[in-house]
């Protein structure tokens, strides 16, 4: 499967799963999706020949807060797919997941998306508190 076919396949799976495509890269590399009923907004997918990188901005740290970072690392242990990470500035908390594209199927993609939805529903009160 070439890059464009892979991009179209992933895009079609997302549409089948009722995700809204907010924007897409004309070169077939990036999709931005949302499904507000699942708490997913501006979720970015980077599609390369070998890997799918998925990122959702969660909140920005106001200062270096050891207790928040500790709690996020503890929560990573409970997350089935993906993890909380910091961006290059060390201030933005992002949910990030990666999947190999060679044998990727719709169920694997759905499992990653569901993991984020579940995380947001279970952990939302703490996320709101952390973002203040």
Beta strands, then each sheet from edge to edge (+ up, - down):
strand 1: 20-24
strand 2: 30-35
strand 3: 40-47
strand 4: 51-60
strand 5: 83-86
strand 6: 92-100
sheet 1: 1+ 2- 3+ 4- 6+ 5-
end
